[in-house]
Amino acid sequence: MPLKHRFLLAGVLLLLVALLAVWFTPFAVSHGVRWWVWWRARQEGFTVNIDKIDAPFLRPIVIRQLQLRSAHDDALRVDLTITDVLFDLDFKHILLHRRGRAIRNLSIRELRGELRRTNPTVRAITRRGWATLHRMLPENLTITDSELRVENGPTLVFLRNGFLSANQTEAGRFTAAEVMIASPWFHQTFSQLHGATHWEADHLTIAGITLTRGLDLQSATADLSRLGNQRVGFQFDADAFGGKIRGNMSHEWRSQHSNWKIAGGATDISLEQTSEAFGFADRVSGLLHAGNFTFRGNLAEPDRVTASLWSELTGLTWRNRTAEAIMLGAALYNRRIQLQQLYIKQRANQFTLNGEAAFPTSASGWLSPDFRGTISASIDQLGDFATLFGANAGDFAGKITIDGAMDTRDRKFGGHLMVEGASLTLFKTAIDNLSAKLNLKATDLEIEQLAMTHKNDSLSGQGKIDLTHEHNYSGTLDVRLNNLVDYLSIPRAVGEKPNPVPADVQATIDSSKWDVRGVIHMPDSSPVSFTANFALGIGTDWNAFRLSPLTMTLNFPSIFLAKAPQLFHPQIFRDGILNGNLSFSETLEHPHIDGDIQLLNGKLAGDAGGLVNLTEASGRVAFGGNRASIEFVNVATKDTDLSLRGEIDFQDTNNVTIKVNGAMPIFDLTARQINCMNKIEFASAPFTLAPAVAELQFRGALFQPNWTLSLKERTTTQSSDVPDPDGVTREFSLCFSGTDPESAALVLGMLPRPELHPTATPRPKKRTTERQ
């Protein structure tokens, strides 16, 4: 065949091949892309659904819609939908397996995705999958409309209406209608974000974004250059509330040990601007003058974690709490936390704590830390210092110094603490001098010395507290008070100076069981003596104490009320003699009481504190077991006299019943129906009325305010004049506090004195059983 024919044949063949390539390439490329995506997704544990692929010859490939979902939703859930994907493939790098990018340009019109990870130890994709993703990073990228939701345990990141364009030769841009970040430590939403982008050498940089007022992101760079080696990095630089924040972090998960590296620093951050930007309800002011933080490792593997923290706050003010400087330095390595310094300076107050502790391996370990260190404090204004910890400044005052050391290694306690104070106020109680020496031993806390004085009052003691599971404690207390009334919350009239009431109390405690003896010296009266034996373990609440055994005696031969301090305001008694002897046993809920109480020639002041309008009262109550007999109660008003008797049932202090009936007729004179009674008034009734009150019954819980009064009236049957034993009962709630707007007084009528109303029925003689 001639040479020219051969060239012609070769040209025809080349033309035919070119025509076949133009004809078959779109079909081969589209099906090749579909098969490759399906195959790679299946290898990584995903299912993929591709709607349609257009692959025109020498033009970008278009995927109309692609849906990618995880095959198993047990620990990792992926749901991704991409619409109108346009990309250029670099076949030279693909077919020849050369280094470089497989995709030149990638454009996505719409991206919707959700990634949820509940178990951080689960691998998302294989190592080969990460290498494939790295090779698929394009030279230029555009995402027109995106919405992404990423959940990793308790952390959530949500992006709405996002736009991103990144180019290697010119600046791109980034916009987002909303970005929300929520975690256990941080929750914030940023809206209407705008910034510039740059994409070079697998580094995506976003810059010039104003997140919120006072917080500007100068630059944030994501390092994807080692994505194929399963490592990513991130660094940022921000102007934050008058200062600077810089940080960088990287995460590597190539080996079985996932590793984080985090480093950051902050300078001159305004706390006031920060609190306003994040909407704190309480005003905070001050300055984070300097701060540095480093972390390396994984919290799931505490043996491999190292970290450090240093921060300095100046001019801190929060609510009514102020401090000139707070410095904190700490480091974590080899499962040990080293507290380099905690220093607080507040005017003339200084506090320093440093030491070392083991990093707990469980949540319960934080309750019993392995710690050793020293503490030193010089507090000249205790009230100001107490406000830093939430206390009321008015409850504390004075000067106090603390010096000591503590060691709790191997769950064996040791150490010592010395406390000295002068001109103190602790919980509103004045203390002139305080001295305490504490020794912390392996199994107990020893109070070697405790002494407090205030004027002529003193408290001294010593003892120890068992730090094992029993938490028993033992020791002695000796209290001497010049005036007991100073320590009682009793309202007093302006300018009132009651007579002093000295008291001496001694207590011996053995294994949380108290043996208390004391004497109270009432003015111009015989001493009041008492003893008590009870168990009071650490952590015992009121309900448990009511059910625990209690033995107590109280003896007061004669108390002259005219000289005794008044325990109520307004004053109730102006004069009278009170005597008695009581013996108490069993429990507060089901007590056993023996003895008696008697009041002689009692003179009441005014209307007896606003409760009753009596002027005189005398009576005697005898206790026997779980009941008491009201042998007599003689009371008088300006116009009438009344003699009462009754009984008290207190076998269950949650349901105490007091029944009272009169030796003379009593009538209900209340003008209207009342639901809540705040006072009892006795009035003169010159005529005998019907029906008469047969009995007054008070019922309620001894330690609760919700008492009721039942008033039973005598009635007769319709067929005869014989009194009906059941009678008619009216019941009222007692509300002596007077806060109920519907409360009113209960008015009871009695026959007047004969000397005031000669025509009235003569007053019966007093009972002969009355004792003087």
Secondary structure in CASP SS format (residue, H / E / C, confidence):
PFRMAT SS
TARGET T0000
AUTHOR 0000-0000-0000
METHOD secondary structure of the structure
MODEL  1
M C 1.00
P C 1.00
L H 1.00
K H 1.00
H H 1.00
R H 1.00
F H 1.00
L H 1.00
L H 1.00
A H 1.00
G H 1.00
V H 1.00
L H 1.00
L H 1.00
L H 1.00
L H 1.00
V H 1.00
A H 1.00
L H 1.00
L H 1.00
A H 1.00
V H 1.00
W H 1.00
F H 1.00
T H 1.00
P H 1.00
F H 1.00
A H 1.00
V H 1.00
S H 1.00
H H 1.00
G H 1.00
V H 1.00
R H 1.00
W H 1.00
W H 1.00
V H 1.00
W H 1.00
W H 1.00
R H 1.00
A H 1.00
R H 1.00
Q H 1.00
E C 1.00
G C 1.00
F E 1.00
T E 1.00
V E 1.00
N E 1.00
I E 1.00
D C 1.00
K C 1.00
I E 1.00
D E 1.00
A C 1.00
P C 1.00
F C 1.00
L C 1.00
R C 1.00
P C 1.00
I E 1.00
V E 1.00
I E 1.00
R E 1.00
Q E 1.00
L E 1.00
Q E 1.00
L E 1.00
R E 1.00
S E 1.00
A C 1.00
H C 1.00
D C 1.00
D C 1.00
A C 1.00
L E 1.00
R E 1.00
V E 1.00
D E 1.00
L E 1.00
T E 1.00
I E 1.00
T E 1.00
D E 1.00
V E 1.00
L E 1.00
F E 1.00
D E 1.00
L E 1.00
D C 1.00
F H 1.00
K H 1.00
H H 1.00
I H 1.00
L H 1.00
L H 1.00
H C 1.00
R C 1.00
R C 1.00
G C 1.00
R C 1.00
A C 1.00
I E 1.00
R E 1.00
N E 1.00
L E 1.00
S E 1.00
I E 1.00
R E 1.00
E E 1.00
L E 1.00
R E 1.00
G E 1.00
E E 1.00
L E 1.00
R E 1.00
R E 1.00
T C 1.00
N C 1.00
P C 1.00
T C 1.00
V C 1.00
R C 1.00
A C 1.00
I C 1.00
T C 1.00
R H 1.00
R H 1.00
G H 1.00
W H 1.00
A H 1.00
T H 1.00
L H 1.00
H H 1.00
R H 1.00
M C 1.00
L C 1.00
P C 1.00
E C 1.00
N E 1.00
L E 1.00
T E 1.00
I E 1.00
T E 1.00
D E 1.00
S E 1.00
E E 1.00
L E 1.00
R E 1.00
V E 1.00
E E 1.00
N E 1.00
G C 1.00
P C 1.00
T E 1.00
L E 1.00
V E 1.00
F E 1.00
L E 1.00
R E 1.00
N E 1.00
G E 1.00
F E 1.00
L E 1.00
S E 1.00
A E 1.00
N C 1.00
Q C 1.00
T C 1.00
E C 1.00
A C 1.00
G E 1.00
R E 1.00
F E 1.00
T E 1.00
A E 1.00
A E 1.00
E E 1.00
V E 1.00
M E 1.00
I E 1.00
A E 1.00
S C 1.00
P C 1.00
W C 1.00
F C 1.00
H E 1.00
Q E 1.00
T E 1.00
F E 1.00
S E 1.00
Q E 1.00
L E 1.00
H E 1.00
G E 1.00
A E 1.00
T E 1.00
H E 1.00
W E 1.00
E E 1.00
A C 1.00
D C 1.00
H E 1.00
L E 1.00
T E 1.00
I E 1.00
A E 1.00
G E 1.00
I E 1.00
T E 1.00
L E 1.00
T E 1.00
R C 1.00
G C 1.00
L E 1.00
D E 1.00
L E 1.00
Q E 1.00
S E 1.00
A E 1.00
T E 1.00
A E 1.00
D E 1.00
L C 1.00
S C 1.00
R C 1.00
L H 1.00
G H 1.00
N H 1.00
Q C 1.00
R E 1.00
V E 1.00
G E 1.00
F E 1.00
Q E 1.00
F E 1.00
D E 1.00
A E 1.00
D E 1.00
A E 1.00
F C 1.00
G C 1.00
G E 1.00
K E 1.00
I E 1.00
R E 1.00
G E 1.00
N E 1.00
M E 1.00
S E 1.00
H E 1.00
E E 1.00
W C 1.00
R C 1.00
S C 1.00
Q C 1.00
H C 1.00
S C 1.00
N E 1.00
W E 1.00
K E 1.00
I E 1.00
A E 1.00
G E 1.00
G E 1.00
A E 1.00
T E 1.00
D E 1.00
I E 1.00
S E 1.00
L H 1.00
E H 1.00
Q H 1.00
T H 1.00
S H 1.00
E H 1.00
A H 1.00
F C 1.00
G C 1.00
F C 1.00
A C 1.00
D C 1.00
R C 1.00
V E 1.00
S E 1.00
G E 1.00
L E 1.00
L E 1.00
H E 1.00
A E 1.00
G E 1.00
N E 1.00
F E 1.00
T E 1.00
F E 1.00
R E 1.00
G E 1.00
N E 1.00
L C 1.00
A C 1.00
E E 1.00
P E 1.00
D E 1.00
R E 1.00
V E 1.00
T E 1.00
A E 1.00
S E 1.00
L E 1.00
W E 1.00
S E 1.00
E E 1.00
L E 1.00
T E 1.00
G E 1.00
L E 1.00
T E 1.00
W E 1.00
R C 1.00
N C 1.00
R E 1.00
T E 1.00
A E 1.00
E E 1.00
A E 1.00
I E 1.00
M E 1.00
L E 1.00
G E 1.00
A E 1.00
A E 1.00
L E 1.00
Y E 1.00
N C 1.00
R C 1.00
R E 1.00
I E 1.00
Q E 1.00
L E 1.00
Q E 1.00
Q E 1.00
L E 1.00
Y E 1.00
I E 1.00
K E 1.00
Q E 1.00
R C 1.00
A C 1.00
N E 1.00
Q E 1.00
F E 1.00
T E 1.00
L E 1.00
N E 1.00
G E 1.00
E E 1.00
A E 1.00
A E 1.00
F C 1.00
P C 1.00
T C 1.00
S C 1.00
A H 1.00
S H 1.00
G H 1.00
W H 1.00
L H 1.00
S C 1.00
P C 1.00
D C 1.00
F E 1.00
R E 1.00
G E 1.00
T E 1.00
I E 1.00
S E 1.00
A E 1.00
S E 1.00
I E 1.00
D C 1.00
Q C 1.00
L H 1.00
G H 1.00
D H 1.00
F H 1.00
A H 1.00
T H 1.00
L C 1.00
F C 1.00
G C 1.00
A C 1.00
N C 1.00
A H 1.00
G H 1.00
D H 1.00
F E 1.00
A E 1.00
G E 1.00
K E 1.00
I E 1.00
T E 1.00
I E 1.00
D E 1.00
G E 1.00
A E 1.00
M E 1.00
D E 1.00
T C 1.00
R H 1.00
D H 1.00
R H 1.00
K C 1.00
F C 1.00
G E 1.00
G E 1.00
H E 1.00
L E 1.00
M E 1.00
V E 1.00
E E 1.00
G E 1.00
A E 1.00
S E 1.00
L E 1.00
T E 1.00
L E 1.00
F C 1.00
K C 1.00
T E 1.00
A E 1.00
I E 1.00
D E 1.00
N E 1.00
L E 1.00
S E 1.00
A E 1.00
K E 1.00
L E 1.00
N E 1.00
L E 1.00
K C 1.00
A C 1.00
T C 1.00
D E 1.00
L E 1.00
E E 1.00
I E 1.00
E E 1.00
Q E 1.00
L E 1.00
A E 1.00
M E 1.00
T E 1.00
H E 1.00
K C 1.00
N C 1.00
D E 1.00
S E 1.00
L E 1.00
S E 1.00
G E 1.00
Q E 1.00
G E 1.00
K E 1.00
I E 1.00
D E 1.00
L C 1.00
T C 1.00
H C 1.00
E C 1.00
H C 1.00
N C 1.00
Y E 1.00
S E 1.00
G E 1.00
T E 1.00
L E 1.00
D E 1.00
V E 1.00
R E 1.00
L E 1.00
N C 1.00
N C 1.00
L H 1.00
V H 1.00
D H 1.00
Y H 1.00
L C 1.00
S C 1.00
I C 1.00
P C 1.00
R C 1.00
A C 1.00
V C 1.00
G C 1.00
E C 1.00
K C 1.00
P C 1.00
N C 1.00
P C 1.00
V C 1.00
P C 1.00
A E 1.00
D E 1.00
V E 1.00
Q E 1.00
A E 1.00
T E 1.00
I E 1.00
D E 1.00
S C 1.00
S C 1.00
K E 1.00
W E 1.00
D E 1.00
V E 1.00
R E 1.00
G E 1.00
V E 1.00
I E 1.00
H C 1.00
M C 1.00
P C 1.00
D C 1.00
S C 1.00
S C 1.00
P C 1.00
V E 1.00
S E 1.00
F E 1.00
T E 1.00
A E 1.00
N E 1.00
F E 1.00
A E 1.00
L C 1.00
G C 1.00
I C 1.00
G C 1.00
T C 1.00
D C 1.00
W H 1.00
N H 1.00
A H 1.00
F H 1.00
R H 1.00
L H 1.00
S C 1.00
P C 1.00
L E 1.00
T E 1.00
M E 1.00
T E 1.00
L E 1.00
N E 1.00
F E 1.00
P E 1.00
S E 1.00
I E 1.00
F E 1.00
L C 1.00
A C 1.00
K C 1.00
A C 1.00
P C 1.00
Q C 1.00
L C 1.00
F C 1.00
H C 1.00
P C 1.00
Q C 1.00
I C 1.00
F E 1.00
R E 1.00
D E 1.00
G E 1.00
I E 1.00
L E 1.00
N E 1.00
G E 1.00
N E 1.00
L E 1.00
S E 1.00
F E 1.00
S E 1.00
E E 1.00
T C 1.00
L C 1.00
E C 1.00
H C 1.00
P E 1.00
H E 1.00
I E 1.00
D E 1.00
G E 1.00
D E 1.00
I E 1.00
Q E 1.00
L E 1.00
L E 1.00
N E 1.00
G E 1.00
K E 1.00
L E 1.00
A C 1.00
G C 1.00
D C 1.00
A H 1.00
G H 1.00
G H 1.00
L C 1.00
V E 1.00
N C 1.00
L C 1.00
T C 1.00
E E 1.00
A E 1.00
S E 1.00
G E 1.00
R E 1.00
V E 1.00
A E 1.00
F E 1.00
G E 1.00
G E 1.00
N C 1.00
R E 1.00
A E 1.00
S E 1.00
I E 1.00
E E 1.00
F E 1.00
V E 1.00
N E 1.00
V E 1.00
A E 1.00
T C 1.00
K C 1.00
D C 1.00
T E 1.00
D E 1.00
L E 1.00
S E 1.00
L E 1.00
R E 1.00
G E 1.00
E E 1.00
I E 1.00
D E 1.00
F C 1.00
Q C 1.00
D C 1.00
T C 1.00
N C 1.00
N C 1.00
V E 1.00
T E 1.00
I E 1.00
K E 1.00
V E 1.00
N E 1.00
G E 1.00
A C 1.00
M C 1.00
P C 1.00
I C 1.00
F E 1.00
D E 1.00
L C 1.00
T C 1.00
A C 1.00
R C 1.00
Q C 1.00
I C 1.00
N C 1.00
C E 1.00
M E 1.00
N E 1.00
K E 1.00
I E 1.00
E E 1.00
F E 1.00
A E 1.00
S E 1.00
A C 1.00
P C 1.00
F C 1.00
T C 1.00
L C 1.00
A C 1.00
P C 1.00
A C 1.00
V E 1.00
A E 1.00
E E 1.00
L E 1.00
Q E 1.00
F E 1.00
R E 1.00
G E 1.00
A C 1.00
L C 1.00
F C 1.00
Q C 1.00
P C 1.00
N C 1.00
W C 1.00
T E 1.00
L E 1.00
S E 1.00
L E 1.00
K E 1.00
E E 1.00
R E 1.00
T E 1.00
T E 1.00
T C 1.00
Q C 1.00
S C 1.00
S C 1.00
D C 1.00
V C 1.00
P E 1.00
D E 1.00
P E 1.00
D E 1.00
G E 1.00
V E 1.00
T E 1.00
R E 1.00
E E 1.00
F E 1.00
S E 1.00
L E 1.00
C C 1.00
F C 1.00
S C 1.00
G C 1.00
T C 1.00
D C 1.00
P C 1.00
E C 1.00
S E 1.00
A E 1.00
A E 1.00
L E 1.00
V E 1.00
L E 1.00
G E 1.00
M E 1.00
L C 1.00
P E 1.00
R C 1.00
P C 1.00
E C 1.00
L C 1.00
H C 1.00
P C 1.00
T C 1.00
A C 1.00
T C 1.00
P C 1.00
R C 1.00
P C 1.00
K C 1.00
K C 1.00
R C 1.00
T C 1.00
T C 1.00
E C 1.00
R C 1.00
Q C 1.00
END
